[in-house]
Amino acid sequence: MAMIVAACDKPDIIPGGGDGPDPADTTQTPVTPTDSIPAKPAGRWDDTGADVPDWPTYNVVSKLADFPRVDVITGDGRAITDKNNYKVGTITFKDPAKMYSDSTLLTVPMRIRGRGNTSWNAEGGLKNSYRVKLDTKHKVFGMSGDRDWILLADVKDGTLLRNAVSQRIARLVSMPWSPRFRAVELYINGSYAGCYTLFEQKETGTSKVNVTPMHPTDTEGGFFIELDNKDDDDKYFRSAYFEKKIKFKDPDFEELAQKKFNDSTVPGAVFIMDQVNTLERLLSEEKFDKETGYWAHAEVITFVRHFIVQELTRNPDGNMRLSTYFAKDADTKLFMPMCWDFDLALGNTRSMQGEYYVDTSEPEGWWIKDYGDYPYIWEHNRPTYYQYMFRDPQFVELLQQEWETVKPRLDKIPAFIDKMYEYDKLAFAHNDSAGFAPYISSYGGDDYNVKHYSTHDAAVKAMKEFYTKRLAWMDTAIKNL
């Protein structure tokens, strides 16, 4: 049974403008967060980013004790060390100064487990990410009601802002769905665990990836899948043409024994595999006709918008190797519903030098456009989706048209970064002083993988400088395609 104290959450609204209250006065009536729910477009691929405000409107708190806080109490009082099995307990969401919403206290029974691949136990397990499943749906910190949430640690991001900034970019370019988020202080069994970002879980739903998943035994319908080369327990298939590891998200085929599905006769799995393999075949054969080529099997506008987000942030994981999502509904073609995983983006790492000889920490040069797969160590640039799409003049033309639309919005991202830093700086400072920011260091410089900075301010400044230079480079490069 959930315990709710204080006034009810405010009604859902369409995102709007507003600068918020005086930062020094947290006793006044709180504003409603302008990103509380997504706008409801008239059409599925409409330009929903046109009316997104420059930044969300929250109340600014003046002392750390008032910053929104999440308290996790596990049933056995022990740490969360397993990312495969849930641990039961309770979770409390506190917002004493009503920074995010009118609801100041919510306690809910829940289950929690670890999450992540390379991020799990990174930096010696200094700060892990978690997946939370509430017993019942609830609105949390002004975000629409749900059971499933992610507590993202961002332990490799010295700014703690890269995922938030990238999701804002995704909203501005009108991705079908962009998860909402809130910065929070996390405590586990009474001990401070750092500053986290609470994100909506990546899943299907009317306010998320808006498809109706088919039954596993159906021969057609909707689905949600993930391209990700990492090994885990998810059921998957290997695509026939680009040899991508595609994981089933919804339906997940949990009731079936085998892990790899390439030889499956399960109707739903066969249908999904056929959708992906047909698209890949048409791309690899350079079938660009809109009636008979890959356009007939893909909602190409979503591929364009996804490209803008990934290329603009120069995301090392964004070249369709990891954390890439596809979906289809009964009445749509295959589309890209969302973007995810940006902790190494926006100039944060040079890690691609070893595999692609590309320094993604530099703001100039193509990345997603030019670099596809690396099936063997001596073959560093096998073309896949985007490499073939860029051979299609119609795709390039659509990209240039979309860029002209969204570029003025993207000019406002530095102001968004400044505002988010203003909102969250007390929590950021606490995180750093408690030793949860290994890349805020006293010696500066950078190593092979992730950059180091002397202060949090320096890290944020460097990210803004990278973004500004990258945006200018992209503007020229796209216009000159």
C-alpha atoms as one frame of an Amber mdcrd trajectory, in Angstrom:
protein
   0.000   0.000   0.000   1.536   3.295  -1.037   1.767   6.177   1.402   1.283
   9.626  -0.107   1.745  12.775   1.926   0.975  16.358   0.851  -1.126  17.534
  -2.071  -1.889  15.408  -5.092   0.198  15.665  -8.219  -0.842  18.320 -10.651
  -2.888  17.289 -13.691  -1.062  16.294 -16.850  -0.339  19.192 -19.162   1.136
  19.677 -22.572   4.736  20.999 -22.376   4.833  24.775 -22.393   7.062  27.716
 -21.529   7.785  29.546 -18.296  10.834  30.580 -16.327   9.798  29.280 -12.910
   9.754  31.032  -9.548  12.359  33.140  -7.826  15.192  30.704  -6.950  15.429
  32.138  -3.453  11.766  31.556  -2.633  10.894  27.848  -2.331   7.758  28.485
  -0.243   5.699  29.854  -3.114   3.292  27.753  -5.149   5.402  25.352  -7.214
   5.375  25.430 -10.969   4.336  22.374 -12.923   7.315  20.796 -14.731   6.949
  21.572 -18.415   8.244  18.134 -19.416   5.772  16.174 -17.287   4.213  14.368
 -20.232   4.940  14.343 -23.960   2.829  16.357 -26.349   0.261  14.261 -28.176
   0.854  14.726 -31.903  -1.900  14.586 -34.470   0.170  12.178 -36.546   2.702
   9.584 -35.524   5.704  11.212 -37.245   4.688  14.846 -36.731   7.192  17.512
 -35.737   6.617  17.425 -31.961   9.798  19.334 -31.118   8.590  22.680 -32.393
   6.993  23.848 -29.130   9.417  22.335 -26.626  10.518  25.110 -24.227  14.164
  26.093 -23.898  14.351  24.146 -20.631  11.984  22.452 -18.164  10.581  24.666
 -15.430  11.355  23.503 -11.890  11.596  25.273  -8.549  15.225  25.948  -7.679
  16.176  24.845  -4.154  18.684  26.807  -2.117  19.872  24.070   0.273  20.870
  20.455  -0.208  18.351  19.181   2.336  15.559  20.336   0.000  16.890  18.595
  -3.099  14.685  15.713  -4.345  15.792  12.452  -2.805  15.189   8.729  -3.361
  15.560   6.323  -0.423  15.842   2.600  -1.198  15.468   0.121   1.666  16.112
  -3.497   0.726  14.199  -6.207   2.540  17.357  -7.880   3.828  19.167  -4.604
   4.536  21.979  -5.573   2.174  23.451  -3.946  -0.919  22.159  -4.597  -4.445
  24.821  -6.759  -6.068  22.828  -8.751  -8.630  21.724  -7.393 -12.004  19.735
 -10.483 -12.977  17.511 -11.066  -9.941  15.329  -8.537  -8.174  15.582  -7.765
  -4.465  12.393  -6.727  -2.652  12.080  -3.635  -0.502  10.552  -0.169  -0.397
  11.385   3.063  -2.156  10.591   6.584  -0.970  10.522   9.631  -3.221  10.972
  12.901  -1.320  10.554  16.403  -2.728  10.330  18.582   0.400  10.531  21.961
  -1.339   8.319  20.855  -4.253  11.076  21.273  -6.814   9.388  18.946  -9.279
   5.742  18.643  -8.220   3.197  19.132  -5.441   3.752  15.622  -4.062   6.379
  15.836  -1.313   6.477  12.206  -0.128   5.659   8.852  -1.695   6.619   5.443
  -0.279   5.958   2.358  -2.387   6.829  -1.364  -2.142   9.164  -2.254  -4.976
  11.728  -4.620  -6.432  15.198  -3.502  -7.473  18.156  -4.997  -9.323  21.350
  -3.812 -10.929  21.491  -2.898 -14.615  24.027  -2.098 -17.307  26.762  -3.876
 -19.225  30.132  -2.104 -19.334  28.823   0.365 -16.743  28.040  -2.392 -14.220
  30.830  -2.427 -11.629  32.715   0.262 -13.593  35.312   2.044 -11.476  35.278
  -0.897  -9.111  31.534  -0.696  -8.562  31.852   2.818  -7.171  28.399   3.785
  -8.388  26.118   1.282 -10.147  22.866   1.840 -11.996  19.609   0.151 -10.991
  16.254  -0.864 -12.397  13.245  -0.334 -10.136   9.812  -1.923 -10.466   7.122
  -0.437  -8.233   4.330  -2.718  -7.032   1.775  -0.357  -8.548   1.858   2.579
 -10.959   2.542   6.022  -9.504   3.413   9.463 -10.716   6.924  10.268  -9.542
   8.387  13.787  -9.308   5.771  15.109 -11.733   6.385  12.418 -14.356   3.432
  10.414 -15.600   2.378   7.350 -13.632   4.353   4.158 -14.144   5.818   1.108
 -12.402   9.204   0.890 -14.131  12.086   3.303 -13.586  15.853   3.481 -14.057
  18.308   5.026 -11.598  21.208   5.964 -13.877  24.594   6.447 -12.233  26.550
   8.080 -15.101  29.759   7.158 -13.310  31.874   7.768 -16.433  30.378  11.184
 -17.144  32.076  13.968 -15.217  29.190  16.337 -15.969  26.337  13.961 -14.961
  24.433  15.706 -17.753  25.222  13.955 -21.022  22.237  11.615 -21.020  19.887
  14.440 -20.056  21.269  16.757 -22.744  21.053  14.069 -25.416  17.445  13.248
 -24.547  16.654  16.954 -24.852  18.189  16.934 -28.319  16.062  13.896 -29.173
  12.915  15.772 -28.114  13.882  18.790 -30.186  14.365  16.711 -33.341  11.025
  14.914 -32.735  12.054  11.368 -31.989   8.838   9.368 -31.445   9.642   9.048
 -27.737  12.269  10.484 -25.416  12.413   9.205 -21.819  11.834  11.866 -19.172
  14.223  12.292 -16.288  14.940  13.982 -12.947  18.199  14.466 -11.052  17.945
  12.997  -7.539  20.023  12.237  -4.472  20.075   8.461  -3.891  20.353   6.751
  -0.504  20.483   2.953  -0.173  19.752   1.497   3.254  20.467   4.874   4.812
  23.832   5.447   3.117  24.415   8.137   0.508  25.012   6.566  -2.929  25.530
   9.671  -5.079  23.647  11.920  -7.466  21.630   9.881  -9.980  19.272  10.585
 -12.843  15.882   8.922 -12.505  14.738   7.928 -16.011  11.607   6.346 -17.366
  12.184   2.721 -18.309  12.607   1.853 -21.995   9.490  -0.147 -22.846   6.253
  -0.176 -24.782   3.207   1.813 -23.673   0.941   4.582 -24.867   3.229   7.252
 -23.363   6.473   5.421 -24.235   7.306   3.302 -27.299   3.765   3.504 -28.587
   3.160   0.121 -30.198   0.862  -2.768 -29.345   3.126  -5.835 -29.146   1.981
  -8.931 -30.971   1.495 -12.298 -29.288   4.506 -14.573 -29.826   2.370 -16.954
 -31.889   0.993 -14.239 -34.194   2.244 -13.988 -37.750   2.261 -10.173 -37.849
   1.806  -7.162 -35.589   3.739  -4.780 -33.380   7.065  -5.285 -31.616  10.008
  -3.550 -29.909  13.585  -4.792 -30.444  17.135  -3.721 -29.590  20.333  -3.964
 -31.606  23.108  -4.617 -29.088  26.219  -6.760 -29.462  26.758  -7.316 -25.747
  26.201 -10.783 -24.336  23.476 -11.328 -21.756  20.462 -13.552 -21.190  18.137
 -11.804 -23.648  16.587 -13.852 -26.452  17.979 -12.698 -29.799  18.643 -13.441
 -33.450  21.534 -12.562 -35.734  20.398 -10.533 -38.748  21.093 -12.202 -42.082
  22.826  -9.392 -43.987  24.615  -7.098 -41.527  25.044  -9.806 -38.870  23.634
  -7.619 -36.114  22.629  -9.098 -32.774  18.955  -8.174 -32.385  17.329  -8.707
 -28.984  13.626  -9.209 -28.456  12.254  -6.659 -25.991   8.480  -6.959 -26.475
   7.340  -9.633 -27.026  10.320 -11.153 -25.245   9.646 -14.855 -25.909  10.486
 -15.604 -22.283   8.460 -18.799 -22.340  10.717 -20.342 -24.975  13.812 -22.298
 -24.049  16.350 -21.359 -26.688  18.323 -18.124 -26.518  19.275 -17.739 -30.181
  16.359 -17.713 -32.628  17.807 -17.808 -36.136  16.423 -21.276 -36.807  13.165
 -20.672 -34.951   9.777 -21.665 -36.345   7.914 -19.616 -33.715   5.603 -17.442
 -35.869   6.198 -14.179 -34.016   9.960 -14.544 -34.065   9.968 -15.450 -37.750
   7.870 -12.358 -38.553  10.190 -10.025 -36.671  13.300 -11.544 -38.239  11.755
 -11.212 -41.694  11.055  -7.502 -41.119  14.665  -6.762 -40.208  16.203  -9.022
 -42.837  14.062  -7.555 -45.608  15.153  -4.020 -44.722  18.805  -5.062 -44.566
  18.591  -6.925 -47.873  17.101  -3.951 -49.695  19.736  -1.622 -48.254  22.610
  -3.947 -49.124  21.245  -4.252 -52.674  20.917  -0.446 -52.841  17.222  -0.621
 -53.652  16.316   3.039 -53.176  12.968   3.217 -54.980  10.310   4.566 -52.638
   7.693   2.078 -53.802   9.762  -1.097 -53.996  12.990  -0.356 -52.091  13.867
   0.102 -48.431  11.547   3.124 -48.147   8.610   0.733 -48.435   9.768  -1.072
 -45.287  11.081   1.756 -43.077   9.711   4.999 -41.632  12.727   6.821 -42.994
  12.024  10.103 -41.199  12.763   8.376 -37.873  16.107   7.119 -39.190  16.966
  10.693 -40.203  16.084  12.075 -36.770  17.961   9.296 -35.004  21.008  10.054
 -37.157  20.941  13.741 -36.200  20.945  12.911 -32.478  23.722  10.334 -32.702
  25.952  12.280 -35.096  25.527  15.609 -33.341  26.545  14.087 -30.013  29.204
  11.999 -31.788  28.107   9.095 -29.638  30.730   6.292 -29.702  27.963   3.732
 -29.115  25.640   5.304 -31.674  26.886   3.790 -34.940  24.424   0.913 -34.707
  26.653  -1.370 -32.654  24.998  -0.931 -29.247  21.799   0.395 -27.637  19.936
   0.942 -30.917  16.174   0.420 -30.941  13.616  -0.482 -33.589   9.862  -0.866
 -33.370   6.893  -1.596 -35.550   3.163  -1.353 -34.974   0.477  -3.156 -36.918
  -0.079  -0.049 -39.081   3.518   1.172 -39.470   6.734   0.246 -41.162   9.887
  -0.429 -39.135  10.880   2.738 -37.260  13.414   4.027 -34.735  11.413   4.952
 -31.625  14.041   6.418 -29.297  17.721   7.009 -28.508  19.686   5.809 -25.492
  23.111   5.584 -23.827  25.081   8.826 -24.116  27.443   8.814 -21.126  30.468
   8.626 -23.459  29.075  11.088 -26.030  29.626  14.836 -26.479  33.418  14.620
 -26.484  33.831  12.392 -23.431  36.004   9.601 -24.834  38.661   8.644 -27.363
  37.862   4.939 -27.085  37.058   4.438 -30.782  40.663   5.076 -31.790  41.583
   1.461 -31.114  38.804  -0.027 -33.270  38.108   2.631 -35.912  41.081   5.012
 -35.695  38.597   7.811 -34.949  38.902  10.208 -32.019  35.306  10.914 -31.028
  36.447  13.476 -28.461  37.197  15.859 -31.347  34.242  17.954 -32.562  34.878
  17.665 -36.304  34.483  14.780 -38.725  31.803  12.241 -39.613  31.276   9.285
 -37.338  27.821   7.695 -37.720  27.693   8.492 -41.443  30.983   6.859 -42.363
  31.653   4.092 -39.864  29.552   0.980 -39.647  30.583  -2.442 -38.443  33.877
  -4.162 -37.656  33.298  -7.905 -38.004  37.025  -8.632 -38.062  39.959  -6.766
 -36.592  41.428  -6.086 -40.026  38.152  -4.813 -41.534  37.241  -1.563 -39.828
  34.564  -0.142 -42.056  32.046  -2.631 -43.348  28.972  -0.611 -44.429  25.663
  -1.183 -42.684  22.441   0.838 -42.388  23.548   4.467 -42.568  26.431   3.884
 -44.955  23.941   2.561 -47.524  21.318   5.204 -46.747  23.832   7.944 -47.497
  24.253   6.475 -50.971  20.583   7.350 -51.537  20.129  11.008 -52.685  16.554
  10.978 -51.364  17.768  10.190 -47.845  20.343  12.990 -48.022  17.707  15.431
 -49.244  15.367  14.509 -46.388  18.207  14.927 -43.889  18.992  18.400 -45.218
  15.337  19.397 -44.989  15.041  18.143 -41.401  18.271  19.870 -40.434  16.979
  23.218 -41.656  13.930  22.703 -39.434  15.690  21.678 -36.233  18.945  23.658
 -36.371  17.464  26.830 -34.732  16.199  24.680 -31.839  19.559  23.008 -31.394
  21.174  26.435 -30.998  19.410  26.625 -27.613  21.036  23.554 -26.065  23.875
  25.508 -24.341  21.219  27.525 -22.487  19.523  24.245 -21.517  22.837  22.958
 -20.121  23.293  26.119 -18.064  19.793  25.867 -16.641  20.088  22.191 -15.738
  23.387  22.876 -14.014  21.734  25.677 -12.060  18.932  23.339 -10.969  21.203
  20.458  -9.992  24.488  22.006  -8.832  23.899  21.315  -5.123  23.451  17.603
  -5.812  26.374  17.576  -8.227  28.653  19.147  -5.599  27.564  16.571  -3.004
  28.231  13.730  -5.441  31.729  15.024  -6.195  32.741  15.796  -2.618  31.623
  12.308  -1.540  34.038  10.723  -4.017  31.533   9.513  -6.623  33.094  11.415
  -9.542  36.362   9.691 -10.496  36.731  11.913 -13.558  36.648  15.124 -11.548
  40.279  14.951 -10.497  43.062  17.201  -9.315  45.504  16.427 -12.092  43.478
  17.268 -15.219  44.427  15.928 -18.651  42.801  12.814 -20.061  43.493   9.116
 -20.449  42.808   6.834 -23.386  39.135   6.291 -22.561  37.468   9.095 -20.623
  38.459  12.694 -20.059  39.387  14.104 -16.654  38.720  17.621 -15.374  39.858
  19.603 -12.377  36.329  20.646 -11.379  32.712  19.933 -12.259  32.469  23.431
 -13.741  35.377  22.622 -16.059  33.722  19.399 -17.193  30.458  21.166 -18.039
  32.301  23.991 -19.809  34.228  21.503 -21.943  31.038  19.682 -22.918  29.393
  22.955 -23.943  32.437  23.936 -26.014  32.405  20.547 -27.745  28.701  20.860
 -28.505  29.024  24.386 -29.910  31.874  23.401 -32.220  30.175  20.164 -33.237
  26.933  21.956 -34.086  28.778  24.461 -36.285  30.690  21.691 -38.049  27.499
  19.663 -38.619  25.690  22.687 -40.046  28.317  23.155 -42.720  28.826  19.445
 -43.376  25.134  18.632 -43.864  24.564  21.589 -46.158  27.538  20.469 -48.268
  26.455  16.843 -48.688
